[in-house]
Amino acid sequence: MPQLIDAFARKFYYLRLSVTDVCNFRCTYCLPDGYRPNGNTNKSFLSPDEIRRVTRAFAELGTEKVRLTGGEPSLRRDFCEIIAAVRSHSSITTLAVTTNGYRLARDIVSWRDAGLTALNVSVDSLDARQFKAITGQDKFLQVMAGIDAAFDAGFSKVKVNTVLMRDVNDIHLDAFLDWIKPRPIQLRFIELMETGDGAELFRQRHVSGDAIRRRLLALGWELQPRGRTDGPALVFRHADYQGEIGLIMPYSKDFCASCNRLRVSATGNLHLCLFGEEGIPLRDLLDGDASLAALKLRIAGGLQMKKQTHFLHQGNSGSTRNLSFIGG
């Protein structure tokens, strides 16, 4: 099978596919003023047939893992149809979703039946009041019930994403560790990243994950090997815990050296980096199966323009206004 390889010999097995930029939460680090359509409507986003075609192209280029992102992907009424469209390609062995979790308790069984294999839920605080302050929604208990429902539905592990913020949740590591001790949850602390709309929050709240890394090592947690389709997290395990800790630190040295993922936006543009410039259009090649060969050539050719690293250290977040823009 052909394999997507860039000019720096990095191999790409992982596609992050945004299916909408709409979200019903108002997280302080992403959409503090709520979702604004910016000209998009539901009809602007890729259809299930277009999603089937673009994921077929990636599958034939060696992609093994797809993550459905947003916005909030479960806001799509055809979300189960989208899951089935991606899973129609046998070489895609892992199909994950990143969700805010508000529909988990209601829908997780139908998602699993449609073919979903993995789950990430965003939970930035274990305190209901702080959760509401961060997300703008009083949904903490609903999201927690959804995580329980995922285990009941047969998921052996759930990943939980927590955006690390100074004096907000970085000071509650002990509570997070207590939470995952009896639960097979991989809790992933993600460093706050600067975006075009979030510069002030970044200056106020950014904290390096390295302090947590040092504390974990001092407590006996051990860094685990990284699989080829794994995301960017450094994963730590401890013999006394069912859960795991992941650290995603985009400002760390050589973060981009292990990059193995590409992104397609909800409107069909290929993005080579979360913090890159405007994407490479693919949608004109998604209107029929006859364009498959041309679609694969455009994807592979576009990959040769991928840069060696992002430029976050220089305060350059590219065209990324906020993290819902291309499925952060």
N, C-alpha and C positions, 0 to 999 in steps of 0.2 A: 504493500500500500504506500502511495506517496506520503511524504511527511512535510509539514510546514516547518521550514527552518529559515531563520533570518540571517542577516549579514554577520551576526556575531555568534553564529553556531548554536543559538538557542532554539529548542524544539518546542512546538506548541501543540498540546494535547487537550486544551481546556478552552471552552468558549463561554463567555458570559453574554447572555442574550436578554436584552431589555424588551419587555412586551408592552410596557406603558410607562409614561413619565408621571401619570396621575398618582397622587397619594392622598389619603384621608387623615394622615397625621401631620403635625406641624413641628417637627423636631427642630430644636434650636440650632443644630449644626448643619441642617440640610434645607428645610423649607420653613423657616421661622414665621413667615407671613402666610403660610398655607400655599397650596398648589395654585399656580397661575397658568392658564392654558397656553399662552404664547403662540396662539394660532393653530395648535393641534386640536383635533377632535378624535373621538373613538375611531372614526373611519381613517384617520391618518396613520394609525399604527398597523404593523404587519398583520396580515390575516393568518389563520392557521395554515392555509396552503402555502403562503409565502414563507412561513416559518419552517414548514416541512422541507421546502426547496433549499433554503439557506442552510439548514442543519444537515441536509443530505450532502451538500457540497463540502461542508466542514468534515462530516463523517468520512467522506471519500478522500479527504486530505489528512486523515490520521487522528481527528478529534475523537476522544473517548469520553469526555465529560462535558456536560452542558449545565450551566446554572441559569435559571430563569430569574430575572431581576426586574426592578421598576425604578422609581415609583413603587407602588404596591401591586405586584402582579395579580393577586387574587381579586382585584377590582375588575378584571376582565371576566365578563359573563361566560366566555368560551374558554376559560382557563383549563378545564379538563380536556377539551378538544386540543388545546395547545400542547399539553403534556403528552397526549397520545400521538400527536404529529411528530414530536421529537423522538419519542420512544419507538417510532416505526422503523428507525434505523438501528439494526442489530449491533453495529459496532460502537454505538453510544451506550456504554455500560452503566454510567452514572448520570442520573438526571436529578438535579437539586433545585430548590427554590429558596430565595431569601425573602422573608415576609415579616411584616410587623406583627403578625400573629392574631390579628383581631378576628379572623374567620377560621382559625385553626380548629377550634373545638367543633364547629359545625361541619367543616368540609374535609378534614384531613383523611377520612376513610375514602372518600371519593377520589381525592388526589392520588392516594396510594393505589387504588384500584385502576386508575388511569395509567399508572406507570411511574409515579414519582418514587425515587429511591433514597433521597437524602433531603435534609431540612435544616435551614438556618433561621433562627428567630431573633429579632432585635429586641434586646432588653437592656436598657442603659442604667436601670436602678432597681434594687429589690425593695425599695420603699415606695409605697403606692402614691404618696403625695409628691415625692420627687419625680417619679415616673410621669405623673400628670404634668408637672412643671416643665419637663424636658420635651414631652411628646405633644402637649396640648390636648391630650385625650385621657379621660378617666377610665382606662381599659386594662389596668394592671392585672386585676383578678381574672379577667377574661383571657388575657394572654397566658397567664400561668395555667389556667384550665386547659388552654389549647396545647401547651407543652405536655401536660399529663395525658391528654387525648392522643397525642402522637405516640407516646409509649404504649398506650392501650391499643392503638391501631397496628402495632408491630414494629415500629422503628426501634432499633436497638440502641441508637445514639441520636441525640439532638445537639446541634451546634447553636450556641447563643452568642450573638454579637453585641459587644458593649463598647461604645465609643468612649475612649478614655478622656476625662476632662478634669483639669486641676481643681481641687477643693470641691468637686461634685461627687465623683465616684472613685477616684484614685485612693481616697482615704478609707474606703470600705472593703479593702481586699479580704479581710478576715471574714466578713459576712458572705462574700461571694464564695470563698473557699468552703465555708460551712455548708453552703447551699449545694455545692456539687459533690461533697464528700460521699453521700449515699446515692447519688444519681449519675447515670452515664451521660453527662452533659459535657461537651467540650466548650468551655467558656473562653471566648476569644476577645481579648482586649485590643482594640484598634486605635492607634494614635489618631487624634484629631488632625485632619488635613486642611490646609488652607485652600479655599476656593475663591472665585471672583466675588461672590456675595458674602463670604464669611471671614474676611480678613480681621475684623475687629474681635470677633469671638476667638479666632485662632490666637491672637496676641494675648487675650485674657486667660484662655483655658488650656492651651496646648501644654502637654507634659509628655516627656519621653517614656516609653515603655521599658526602658532599660532599668529603671529603679525597681519595677516589678520583677524583671528578669533576675536581678541580683538577689532580691528577697526570696524568690522561689528557689533558687539554687542554694541559698543558705538554709532553707527549710527542707532540703533533701529531694526536691523535684529534679527530674532528669530529662534533658533534651532528647527528643526522639528523632530517628532518621526520617527524611522527607521522601514521600513517594512521588513518582513522576507526574501524576495528575493532581497532586495536592496543590492547594492555594498557597499564598505567601506566608502563612502563619508558621512561626516556630512553636512546636507543640511540646509540652512538658507533661510528664506523668509522675505519679507518686504511688508507692505501694499501698498506702493507707486510704487512697481515694478511688472511688469508681469513676469520677469525672477527670477531665483533663483541662489544662490551661493552654490557650494559644495566644501568642503575641504577634500582632501585625504592626511592624514598625517601618513605615515607608521612608523615614528620614535616617534610617540606619545605613551604615556603610555597605555597599554592594547589594542593596535591596533588589535592584533590578537585574542582577546577574542571573538569578534563577527564574526569571519571568517565563511562564509557560502558557499564558492566557491572552486571548484576544477578545474584543468586544464588538457586538453589533447593537446599534441603538434601536429603539422602538420604531423608528421610521426608516430603518434599513441602511444605515451607514456603518461601515467598518471603521472602528477606532482601534488604533494600534496601542494606545495607552489611555488610562483613565484621564491623564492630564496632558493629552496631546491636543493637536489643533483640530479643525473641522475634519469630519470623517470622509472616507472614500465611499461614494454611493454604490450600492449594490441593487437597489430596488428595481432598476430598469431591467435587470436580468432575472427577476423573480416572478414574471408573469406567466411562465410556462416551463415545462420540464426540458424543452428543447435547448434552453440556454445554459444547461448545467456545465458544459465544458468551458464556455466563456466565463461563467461565474467563478469557477475554480481558478482559471487563469488570472482573473482580476484580484481575487483574494491572495493568491500566492505572489503575484507581482507587487501588490500593495505592501505586503509584509517586508519587502526589501527596503522600504522607506522607514521602517521602525528604528527609532534612535536607541542608543545604547543605554540611556538612562533618562528618567524624568528630570525636571529642573526645579523641583520644589524647594531645594535648598536656596535657590536664588529668588524665591517668592514668585516663581512663574508657574501658574496652574493652567496654562494654556487657555483653551476656550471653555473650560469647565466652570460654569456659573455656580452650580450647586451639585450635590451628589446624586440627585435624581436624574440629572441631565442624560447620562448614558449608563445608568444602572450602577452607581457607585457601590 
